[in-house]
Amino acid sequence: MTDPKSHVVIAPDDAPRLDVLVAGELDVSRNQAATLIANGHVTVEGRQEKASYKARAGETVTVKIPPAPDREVIGEDTVVDVASCVKVDKDLPLEKAVLVGCGVPTGWGSAVYAAGTTPGDTVVIYGIGGIGINSVQGAAHAGASNVVAVDPLPMKREKAEELGATHSFETAEQAHEAIQQLTRGVGADHAIITVDVVNEDVVGAAFEAIRKGGDVVVTGLADPTKVTVQVSGAMMTLFQKTLKGTLFGSSNPMYDIPKLLGMYQAGQIKLDELVTKTYTLDQLNEGYDDLLAGKNIRGVLLHDAA
């Protein structure tokens, strides 16, 4: 049982147990809906609010997806199901622990779990934000010989090299040429897409960059109303390339959040260096402006403890 004064990190919602559902309607949160969609259990078109799922016994279950709110708020207090709370050590600064609620395990897991990086690999990461920077850390920790970061912003490329990237480039074209040289024309073992909005161009660039038998991991989200994955089926078959998505970096929140915090305490991963700037609650709009302007790797909102 969680102590009322415990320090916790809020983990993503777990998806409902679809294998035990019977015919009828199921209410889910938007996070749970995202999990169901990402795992292929339900499909949606555009912004529709319902989708159907065939249960094992053949019954149709209608999943009611709550519409996105017109306004979202940030407050000092919230009510969270205990199942979403991961207890952490009280001596961990909360402004550091908060980082492992999403961005760190998603990026780390994309490289370590979803891509399966092994020593000696060449890994290219597109988009060095709060998720991509941790894919850099994950790939480096897993022993990749070449960790190639791609981002148009100089500050983000510099941070990537500080935290484990061996090379960084402004464009996908520059990265592709360098990867060909680094691998003697073979290509990257893994490509990880962590850009803000995934589009056809970055997917195509990543697919071209990987070797025969290589894989592309799509971690970033795309516009659900658009088709953003269009690659050569012949190349996929003949070169045995793999293109796959991952949710939360294929991590297990209850296992990986404490693990990553333990690695931070042991000096094996960096968290302090991820925070570009902190904001107070009345600086919230400034924080969003900086986010949109690409000024931060990570911005952290601090609440007044008083």
N, C-alpha and C positions, 0 to 999 in steps of 0.2 A: 504494500500500500504506500502511496506517495505522501510524504510528510507535507503539511500545508505550507511549510517554509522551504520546501525543496527547490533547488534550481533545476529547471528542465529546459530542454530544447523541444520545440513543437515539430513533430515529424509529419509528413504528408499523410492524408487519409488513406486507409486501406480500402481496397475495392471490396464490395459485398461478395459473399460466397455464392456465385452463380450456379454452382452445381447442386445446390439444395433448394433453389427457387421453384415455385410452382406457378401455374398460370395466374396472372393478375398484374397489378401495377406496383412498381418499386420506386420509392422516393430516394433520391441520392443527393449528396452535395455536389457542387461543381467539380471539386477535386476528385471525388469518387467517379464522377462521370468521365473526367479526363482519363482516369486510369482504365476504365472500362473501354473507352474508345481506343486508347493507345494499345491495349492488349488484344484488340480485335474482337471483343465480346459484343460490342454494339457499333453501329455505324450511324453517322449523321450527315445530313446535307445542309450546308449553310448554317443558319442559326435556328433550325427547328428544335423544338423543346422535348420531343419524344423520339425514342428509337426502340426497335424490337430486338429481342434476343430469343433464340430457340433453346430452351432448357433441355437437359439430357433426355428427359422423358418425352420430349416433343412439344411441350406446352410453350406457348408464346408469352414471354414476359415483356411488358412495356415499361421501359425505364424513363421516368419523368425527370428531365434535366432542367434544373432551375435556370431561368433566364439570367443573363449577366445584369447586375444591379446598375441603375443609372449613376449611382454614386457609391464610392467605397470610402470607408473611414479608417483612420489609424488612431487608436486610443491607448491609454495606459493600462487598461484592464480588458480582459476577455474571458470568455467561458470556453473551455476546450475539453473534449472527451479525454479521460485519463488514458485511453488506449493510444492517443496521439502524443503523449508526453514521454520523452526519454530523459530519465533522471541523470544529471551530471554532477561532478564534484563541485562542492560549494566554493572551493578555492579558485575555480576557473572564472576569470572575468567574463561577465555575461556579454559584453560587447565583442568578445572573441568567440564565445560559445555559439552565439547567434549565427555565425557564419556557416556552421555545419548543419543548419536546418535545411538547406537546399543546395546552394551553389557549390560548396566544397565536395560533398559526396556525389553530386550529379556529375561534376567535371572529373573528379578522381575516378569514379566508377566507370565513366565512359571510356577512359583509357585502360584501366586495370581490369574491369569485369567485361564490359560490352565489347571492347576491342580485343581484350586478352593480350595486351602488350607483353612481350618477353624480352630478355636481354639480347641486345644486338639489333633490335628492330629499328626501322625508320618510321616515324609517326609524324603526320602533318595535321595541324589543328587550325581550323578556319574560324576566326573570331575570338579575340582575347579579352573577354569581359569577366564577370564574376564566375562564370562556369568554365570558359575556355582556359583561364589562367590555372585552374585546378586540374584540367586535363594535361596541361604542361607539367605540373607537379607530379601527377600520377604516372605519366609516361616516363619521366626522368627517374622516378623512384623504382619503376618496374625494370629499369635497366636499358631503355632504348638508347642506341648509339647516336641516333640523329632525331632530335625533336625540333620540328620546323613549325614556327608560329607565323600565321598570316593575319595581318590587321593593318588597315590604312593609317592608324594613328601612331605616331612615333612613341608617345608615352607608353602605350600598351605593348609595343614591341620591345621597348627597353625593360619593362617589368617582366615580360616573358623570359627574356634572356637572364634577368636577375634570378628568376625562380626555376630555371632548368632548361630553357630552350637553348639549343646549340646554334640555331640559325633563325632569323626572322626576316620577313619580307612584307612589302606594302601590298602587293597584288598576288593573286593566284597564279598568274602567268610567270612571275618572277620565281615563285616557289616551285612551280613545276619544272622549270629549267634547272634550278639548283638540285632538286630531288633526282633528276636524271643524271646529273654529274656525280652526286653523292653515292648513288646506287649503281653506277656504271650502266645506266639505261634500263635497269630492272623496274624501278618504281617503288613507291612507299608500301610498307606492309599494311599500314592502317591510316585511314583518314577520318578525322572526327570533326563534325560540323557543329559549331556552337555560336553561330552568328545570331544576331537579334531576331531577324526574320528570315527563315530559310526560303531560298528561291531556286528556280531551275538552274541558274548560272552556277551557283556554288555547289550544287549537287553534281552537276556535270563536270566541274573542275576537279572535285574530289574523286569522282569515278575515273577520270582520266589519269589522275596522279598515282593511283594504286597499281601494284604489280599484278601479274597473273596469280590468282588465288588470294588476293588481298581483299580487304573489306572496308566499306564506308559505314561509319556509325553516325546516324542523324540524331543529334541530341536537341538541337534548337527546334522551335516551333515554327510552323508555316501558317499562312492564311488558309483556314479550312475550306474556303470556297474556291480555292484555286488548285490546279494540278501542278505540283512543283517537282515531281520526280519523273523525269523523262530521260532515259539512257538507252544505249544500244542494247537491245536484247541479244543480238548476235555476240557482242563482246562479252556480255554477262555469261552467256553459255560457253562459248569457246575458250574464254580466259578464266572461267570459274570464279568470277568476281562476286562478292556478296555486298548487298546494300540492305541495311537494317536500321530500325529505330530503337531507341532506348528511353525508358522513363526512369528518372531519378538515377541515371547512370547504371541501371540494373543493380543498384545497391539495396541492402536491407537496412532500413533506418534504425531498427532496434539494435542491430549488431554494429553497423558501420559508424554511426554517430559516436558512440563511446570509443570505438577503435581509433577513429581519426583524432579525437580529442586526446587520447592517450599518446598517439604519435606526435601530436603538437607538444605535449608536455615533455616528450622525450627528445624534442628537437629534430624530428624526422620529417615534418612538414611545416610550412610557414602559414601562419594566420595573421599575425600582426601586420605583415607586409602587404596584405591584401587590401587593407583599409586605406583608401586615399584621403577620405575626409569624414568627419563626424558632424552630425547636425542635431540641433535641439528641435523640439516639436514645432516651435514657431518658425523654424527654418525649413519646414517640410517642402514647400514649393521650390525653394532654392535647390534642395536635394534632387527633386524631380527634373528641374531644369539642367542641372549638372549631369544627371544620368542621360538625358536625351542629347546633350551636347558631347557626350563621350569623354567627360572630364575625369570620371572615376573608374577604377577597377571595381571597388566596392565602397559605397557610402553607407554609414551606419547611423541610425536615428537613436539618440540617447534620451532616455526619460529621466527627469529630475527625481532622484531617490527621495528627496524631502517631500 
